[in-house]
Every structure is written in C-alpha cells, then in structure tokens.
Amino acid sequence: MFQIIIQNYYYYYKIFAQAEIMKLYEGSVSWIIPCNGEKGPSIAFCIHLNEENTETELKAFIQGIREGKVPHIWHVTPDATPENIIDIMKENGFKNLAEDASEPEPAMLLHKNDFIPCAEKNSHITCRKISTKKDFKLWIDVVNTALHGWDMIDADHYFSWVESNNINIYLAEINGLAVSTCATIQNENAASLEFVSTLEPYRRKKGAIMLCSYAINDLLNNGAEIVTLSACGHSAFLYEKLGFKRCFQNIVMKFEE
C-alpha cells in the first residue's frame, strides 16, 4: 500500500507541469521548478541514486542547487535509494525538516470500506465541485492564503486542472463566502486528496471535513477504492475521523550550506 501513496505523491507533483510556466525533469532524481522569471512550487522527488556512486551523483545535484537549477527541497519517500540516503544527504548539507517539526506529517490511506462520511447537517455550509474560471479564482485565493501563505499558483496557468478528466476541484462556502478547498486526483481505482485548506477565521467550523467527505464520496462513486493524502499538524485527526489510517512519516530534506 505504501507504493500507492508514493505513486500518488509523484502524480501530484507532475500535475504542476501542466502549466507552461513550470518545468518537469525526470531522472535518478525528478523535480518540478518554475521557468526563469516565473513563480511556482519547486521540489525534488522520486529519488533513486546510483548505490555505487551516490556521493558523486549527489554532489552534482548539489551544484545544481547552488546554481538555481535544482530545488533545495527534496521529498524523500520510503522507496528512495540507497536505503541510507537520508544519512548521506545529512552528511552533505541537507537538513531533515521532520526532526524539528512540532507535529508529525504522516502519509495516510483510506480504504473505501473504512470511509466514515461526515453526516453532520449544516445549512450554512455549501459544498460543490467547481467548473468555471471565476470559481477557480475563488479557490486559488483560499489555497494561496490558507495553505501556502503566498501566491504560489494562479487561475490562468492552472485552469487546465478544472478541465482535466481526472482532477476535480471543490469549494466550501459559509453563507456564500469561499472558506475551504480541496481537490482530488484519480488514477483508475486509486486517488489522492489534495489542497485541503481553510481560511483561518473559519477553521473548526466543519467546512473542511464536510468538503473532504463530499469529495471522497464523489471518488468512491466514480470507482475509486483507495484514497491517499499527506497530512500535517492537527489535520491528521480530521482525516482519521473520515477513516484514514497513518502509514508512514513524510521526510522532507532541505539543502543548507
């Protein structure tokens, strides 16, 4: 089951490359990075270094980091090679951000038979799938404000997500105001839940859990049998209420001179 989570991570990162302002590189280490002069996410993943030449290969990537060609943030998943890659990275200037995190950041998985829908009725909260650029801009504003803290993505370059057959974008509103977001990415019978966020003044008002429940129900009705996600902080407890189980801790490494 770990491999399903890992593959969904990779699939999530690659959807950013649908925007023409982003580049995707694939090799012994894959990464996404904005084109020159553009802004967007920047992260390395799918790490499979040569076990006989790890140090040399890693040093070449580090030089790329110094030159601004390779991201300085690396997501190290359990399939990464060699097995001691985290220790090797730490010896070469990377810091394991998980060691200083106040809360664990678990990878989580939900089997369809374990799904616990949020049955709470709340006439003030409306959940819906969006399909227009106008609504997508509302979604983008909440995501950038509540989840990223900066304008990481924009509606013009990423509207292809809304038009995609396997990506669905969801918005929750309280009394007509956009407050919570999520999205799903489906690949046959497996899917992931992404971009879960809520504006700070509206947290703990059931918007996020109702929206996630709404989106997961859509996935299961569309043939999904497994849903995965990456949690952070107290959000893991929200997902556990929906039936998700913790599988492994995410490891994010940051290169620091």
C-alpha positions as CSV (number, residue, x, y, z in Angstrom):
1,M,0.0,0.0,0.0
2,F,3.0,2.3,0.6
3,Q,3.7,2.2,-3.1
4,I,0.2,3.5,-4.0
5,I,0.8,6.5,-1.7
6,I,4.2,7.2,-3.2
7,Q,2.9,7.0,-6.8
8,N,0.1,9.4,-5.9
9,Y,2.7,11.8,-4.5
10,Y,4.6,11.6,-7.8
11,Y,1.5,12.1,-9.8
12,Y,0.5,15.1,-7.7
13,Y,3.9,16.8,-8.3
14,K,3.7,16.2,-12.0
15,I,0.3,17.9,-12.5
16,F,2.1,21.2,-11.8
17,A,4.0,20.6,-15.1
18,Q,0.7,21.1,-17.0
19,A,1.3,24.8,-16.6
20,E,3.6,26.2,-19.3
21,I,5.5,28.2,-16.7
22,M,6.7,25.1,-14.9
23,K,9.4,22.5,-15.9
24,L,9.5,18.8,-15.0
25,Y,12.8,17.0,-15.0
26,E,12.8,13.2,-14.7
27,G,15.8,11.0,-14.0
28,S,17.6,9.5,-11.0
29,V,16.1,12.4,-9.2
30,S,12.9,14.1,-10.6
31,W,11.8,17.6,-9.8
32,I,9.5,20.5,-10.7
33,I,10.7,24.0,-10.9
34,P,9.3,27.3,-12.3
35,C,10.7,28.6,-15.6
36,N,13.1,31.6,-15.4
37,G,11.3,34.7,-14.1
38,E,8.2,32.7,-13.1
39,K,6.9,31.6,-9.7
40,G,5.5,28.3,-8.5
41,P,6.4,25.2,-6.5
42,S,9.9,23.9,-6.5
43,I,10.6,20.4,-5.1
44,A,12.6,17.3,-5.9
45,F,11.1,13.8,-5.6
46,C,11.4,10.2,-6.9
47,I,15.0,9.8,-5.6
48,H,16.9,6.8,-6.9
49,L,20.6,7.5,-6.8
50,N,23.2,5.0,-8.0
51,E,24.1,2.9,-5.0
52,E,27.7,2.6,-6.2
53,N,28.2,6.3,-6.9
54,T,25.8,8.0,-4.6
55,E,28.1,10.7,-3.2
56,T,29.4,11.8,-6.6
57,E,25.9,11.9,-8.1
58,L,24.5,13.8,-5.1
59,K,27.3,16.4,-5.3
60,A,26.4,17.1,-8.9
61,F,22.8,17.8,-7.8
62,I,24.1,20.0,-5.0
63,Q,26.0,22.0,-7.6
64,G,22.7,22.4,-9.5
65,I,21.1,23.6,-6.3
66,R,23.8,26.3,-5.9
67,E,23.2,27.4,-9.5
68,G,19.4,27.6,-9.0
69,K,18.7,24.7,-11.5
70,V,17.7,22.1,-8.9
71,P,15.3,22.6,-6.0
72,H,16.8,22.8,-2.5
73,I,13.8,21.0,-1.0
74,W,13.7,17.2,-1.5
75,H,10.8,14.8,-0.6
76,V,12.4,11.5,0.4
77,T,9.8,8.7,0.2
78,P,10.3,5.2,1.5
79,D,11.2,3.9,-1.9
80,A,14.2,6.2,-2.2
81,T,17.6,4.6,-2.8
82,P,20.1,3.9,-1.5
83,E,18.5,2.8,1.8
84,N,20.8,5.2,3.8
85,I,20.1,8.2,1.5
86,I,18.9,10.4,4.4
87,D,22.2,9.9,6.3
88,I,24.2,10.6,3.2
89,M,22.2,13.7,2.5
90,K,22.7,15.0,6.0
91,E,26.4,14.5,5.7
92,N,26.3,16.6,2.5
93,G,24.5,19.7,3.9
94,F,20.8,18.7,3.9
95,K,18.7,19.1,7.0
96,N,15.8,16.7,7.9
97,L,12.9,19.1,8.5
98,A,10.9,16.4,10.1
99,E,13.3,16.4,13.1
100,D,12.2,19.9,14.1
101,A,8.5,19.6,13.2
102,S,6.2,20.2,16.2
103,E,3.7,17.8,14.8
104,P,4.3,14.6,12.6
105,E,3.4,14.8,8.9
106,P,2.0,11.4,8.1
107,A,1.1,9.8,4.8
108,M,-2.4,8.5,5.2
109,L,-4.6,6.0,3.3
110,L,-8.3,5.3,3.2
111,H,-9.9,2.0,2.0
112,K,-13.4,2.6,0.6
113,N,-14.9,0.2,3.2
114,D,-13.4,2.3,6.0
115,F,-14.9,5.6,4.8
116,I,-16.9,7.4,7.5
117,P,-18.9,10.2,5.8
118,C,-19.3,13.4,7.7
119,A,-23.1,13.2,8.3
120,E,-23.4,16.5,10.2
121,K,-26.0,18.8,8.7
122,N,-25.1,22.5,8.5
123,S,-27.3,24.8,6.5
124,H,-24.7,27.5,6.5
125,I,-22.1,25.3,4.6
126,T,-22.4,24.6,0.9
127,C,-20.0,22.1,-0.8
128,R,-19.7,22.0,-4.6
129,K,-17.4,21.0,-7.4
130,I,-16.4,24.0,-9.5
131,S,-16.1,24.3,-13.3
132,T,-15.6,28.0,-14.1
133,K,-12.6,30.2,-14.1
134,K,-14.5,32.6,-11.8
135,D,-15.0,30.0,-9.2
136,F,-11.4,28.7,-9.7
137,K,-10.1,32.1,-8.9
138,L,-12.0,32.0,-5.6
139,W,-10.5,28.5,-4.9
140,I,-7.0,29.8,-5.8
141,D,-7.3,32.7,-3.4
142,V,-8.2,30.5,-0.5
143,V,-5.4,27.9,-1.3
144,N,-2.7,30.6,-1.6
145,T,-3.8,32.4,1.5
146,A,-4.7,29.5,3.8
147,L,-2.3,26.7,2.6
148,H,0.7,28.3,1.0
149,G,0.9,31.7,2.5
150,W,2.0,33.2,-0.8
151,D,0.7,33.4,-4.4
152,M,2.2,30.0,-5.4
153,I,-0.4,29.3,-8.2
154,D,-2.7,31.3,-10.4
155,A,-6.0,30.7,-12.1
156,D,-4.8,31.4,-15.6
157,H,-1.9,29.0,-15.8
158,Y,-3.5,26.1,-13.8
159,F,-7.1,26.2,-15.2
160,S,-6.3,23.1,-17.1
161,W,-6.8,21.3,-13.8
162,V,-10.5,22.2,-13.9
163,E,-10.8,21.0,-17.4
164,S,-9.0,17.7,-16.7
165,N,-10.9,14.4,-16.7
166,N,-9.1,13.0,-13.6
167,I,-8.8,16.2,-11.5
168,N,-11.7,17.6,-9.6
169,I,-11.7,20.9,-7.7
170,Y,-14.0,21.5,-4.7
171,L,-15.1,24.6,-2.8
172,A,-16.9,25.0,0.5
173,E,-18.8,28.3,1.3
174,I,-20.2,29.6,4.6
175,N,-23.1,31.9,4.0
176,G,-21.8,32.4,0.4
177,L,-18.2,33.1,1.3
178,A,-15.5,30.8,0.0
179,V,-13.7,29.4,3.0
180,S,-12.4,25.8,2.4
181,T,-10.9,24.0,-0.5
182,C,-9.8,20.6,-1.7
183,A,-9.1,18.7,-4.9
184,T,-8.9,15.1,-5.9
185,I,-6.7,13.3,-8.5
186,Q,-7.9,9.9,-9.7
187,N,-5.9,7.2,-11.5
188,E,-8.2,4.3,-12.1
189,N,-9.1,2.8,-8.7
190,A,-6.7,4.9,-6.7
191,A,-6.9,8.6,-5.9
192,S,-5.5,11.3,-3.7
193,L,-7.0,14.1,-1.8
194,E,-5.0,17.4,-2.2
195,F,-5.1,21.1,-1.4
196,V,-7.2,20.8,1.7
197,S,-7.3,24.3,3.3
198,T,-9.5,26.7,5.3
199,L,-9.2,30.4,5.9
200,E,-8.0,30.9,9.5
201,P,-11.1,32.7,10.8
202,Y,-13.3,29.8,9.6
203,R,-11.4,26.9,10.9
204,R,-13.0,24.3,13.3
205,K,-16.4,25.2,11.8
206,K,-16.8,21.8,9.9
207,G,-16.2,23.3,6.4
208,A,-13.1,21.2,5.6
209,I,-14.4,17.9,6.9
210,M,-17.7,18.3,5.1
211,L,-15.9,19.3,1.9
212,C,-13.5,16.4,2.1
213,S,-16.3,14.0,2.8
214,Y,-18.2,15.4,-0.2
215,A,-15.1,15.0,-2.5
216,I,-14.3,11.4,-1.3
217,N,-17.9,10.4,-1.8
218,D,-17.6,11.5,-5.5
219,L,-14.4,9.5,-5.8
220,L,-15.9,6.3,-4.5
221,N,-19.0,6.7,-6.7
222,N,-16.5,7.0,-9.6
223,G,-14.8,3.7,-8.9
224,A,-12.0,4.7,-6.5
225,E,-11.2,2.1,-3.9
226,I,-8.3,3.7,-2.2
227,V,-7.7,7.4,-1.3
228,T,-4.4,8.7,-0.1
229,L,-3.2,12.1,1.3
230,S,-0.4,13.9,3.1
231,A,-1.3,15.4,6.4
232,C,0.3,18.0,8.5
233,G,-0.2,19.1,12.1
234,H,-3.6,18.6,13.6
235,S,-5.2,17.9,10.2
236,A,-4.3,14.2,10.7
237,F,-7.0,14.0,13.3
238,L,-9.6,15.4,10.9
239,Y,-8.7,12.7,8.3
240,E,-8.9,10.0,10.9
241,K,-12.5,11.0,11.6
242,L,-13.1,10.1,7.9
243,G,-11.5,6.7,8.2
244,F,-7.9,7.4,7.1
245,K,-5.1,5.5,8.7
246,R,-1.5,6.7,9.2
247,C,1.0,4.7,7.1
248,F,4.5,6.4,7.3
249,Q,6.0,9.8,8.2
250,N,6.9,12.1,5.4
251,I,10.6,13.1,5.2
252,V,11.4,16.4,3.7
253,M,15.1,17.4,3.3
254,K,16.3,21.0,2.8
255,F,19.8,21.8,1.5
256,E,21.6,24.4,3.7
257,E,25.1,25.4,3.1
